[in-house]
Amino acid sequence: MSTMTRDLDIILFGATGFTGKHALPLIAKFAKAKNRNLTWGVAGRNENKLKDFLEQCEKDTGTPLSDVPIIIADVQDDKSLTDMARKARIVVNCCGPYRFFGEPVVKACVEVGTHHVDIAGEPEYAERMQLKYNDKAREKGVYIVSSCGFDSIPADLGLLFVQKKFDGTLNSVVSYLESWQEGQDIPGPVLNYGTWESAVYGAANAGQLKAQRRQLFPTKLPSFKPKLQRKARPHKNDHVEGWVLPFPGADRAVMERSQRLFYEKDQKRPAQIETYFIIKSFWNVVLVAFFGSIFQLLAKFKCGRNLLLKYPEKFSAGLFSRESPSEEKIKNMHFSVTLFGEGWKGKLVDGNDQYSTPPDKLISVKVKGSNPGYGATCVSLLLSAITILTEPEKMPSEGGVYPPGYAFANTTLIEQLNDNGLTFDVLFEKDLSHS
């Protein structure tokens, strides 16, 4: 990174947005924890809104915030973004959807040698940033790390945790996401409108993503046996309770990018991956299939997308709305990602070699947390940023555009998350040769 003097360690960009508002109290806490004494500021388009929010946050938390620097920056103004990026060692970008607003911030950060993290659950955006800016980020020695929120820290670092705990040769990992609301059922949306917007445009541009991947990943990874089969239809299995469906989010794409980097840069055998989510009742499976089919159909056409964006409640069975979720509801939301890894007790001399016997070892790991959209997400995002600043010797040897699993593989991020409500635990290990 550039050796120029920076006014601040961290800038929170998009601080008055829904995610930014939940991140700000945490940055005040984490910046001082463990004797760090990191300096930080907030950035956005509207100075009055930023001031008002800092005042409100000070009242709510009792933390003095009147001296927090305010930087005016707008995604439509490249110079303001460059000026902002020059002021900090890292920009924490909460301004989405990233498909529309992410690249100008990344570009400004790379140009002036500033690290960048965001919570993009948008594979097309994250992979486009890798395609366009990886070489320049490497030259500048800066880390650009996307998907540092619920998409996809639990899954990608969960897979990393499995690989660290699996003594032998890991062949495949299957993950199961489950979410639930504790206590009284509170009506209203579960997720913010920006997430819905990202999903609509992601579905609309699936073809564009395929073409982009052919450029980004010109060579195929080796094919290992036994091959992990994807189950596209709702089904049940012995691992989890309830109905299992393919997870449509970014987790699999992010995990596969990490596995590719481990293989190409570190010569480590990549794990095969499949990601699913759990629905308890068959009636809810029918509802998901019904609304999912309508969503996929409408997202293909401009008039359909307009309908989806105008009436999110009607096309998501109330999960999304233009109104923000209530604080009470999001605090009662919990989630877990349970991962099952299969492989062999032994280790091969060459990572590209094949076993001729069936897998003889199984491990299960659970990653668990609360308030996935905004609590666990903001904790993950801010600790990711702080880890880049405080553990440079444990980051990849050269800068670049990375997914979190590869970026933080040798850091203490998992331990820090464990200390802050996002827990990683081994459930069991099993010898399959005796079953």
Sequence and secondary structure as in RCSB ss.txt:
>XXXX:A:sequence
MSTMTRDLDIILFGATGFTGKHALPLIAKFAKAKNRNLTWGVAGRNENKLKDFLEQCEKDTGTPLSDVPIIIADV
QDDKSLTDMARKARIVVNCCGPYRFFGEPVVKACVEVGTHHVDIAGEPEYAERMQLKYNDKAREKGVYIVSSCGF
DSIPADLGLLFVQKKFDGTLNSVVSYLESWQEGQDIPGPVLNYGTWESAVYGAANAGQLKAQRRQLFPTKLPSFK
PKLQRKARPHKNDHVEGWVLPFPGADRAVMERSQRLFYEKDQKRPAQIETYFIIKSFWNVVLVAFFGSIFQLLAK
FKCGRNLLLKYPEKFSAGLFSRESPSEEKIKNMHFSVTLFGEGWKGKLVDGNDQYSTPPDKLISVKVKGSNPGYG
ATCVSLLLSAITILTEPEKMPSEGGVYPPGYAFANTTLIEQLNDNGLTFDVLFEKDLSHS
>XXXX:A:secstr
   S  SEEEEEETTTSHHHHHHHHHHHHHTTGGG    EEEEES HHHHHHHHHHHHHHH    TT  EEE  T
T HHHHHHHHHTEEEEEE    HHHHTHHHHHHHHHHT EEEE    HHHHHHHHHHHHHHHHHHT EEE   BT
TBHHHHHHHHHHHHH  SEEEEEEEEEEEEE SS   S SB HHHHHHHHHHHHTHHHHHHHHHHH  S     S
S      S B  SSSSSEEEE  SSHHHHHHHHHHHHHHHH     EEEEEEEES HHHHHHHHHHHHHHHHHHT
SHHHHHHHHH HHHHTTTSB SS   HHHHHTEEEEEEEEEEEESS  SSTT   SS   EEEEEEEEEE IIII
IHHHHHHHHHHHHHH GGGS SS EEE HHHHTTTSSHHHHHHTTT EEEEEEEEEGGG 
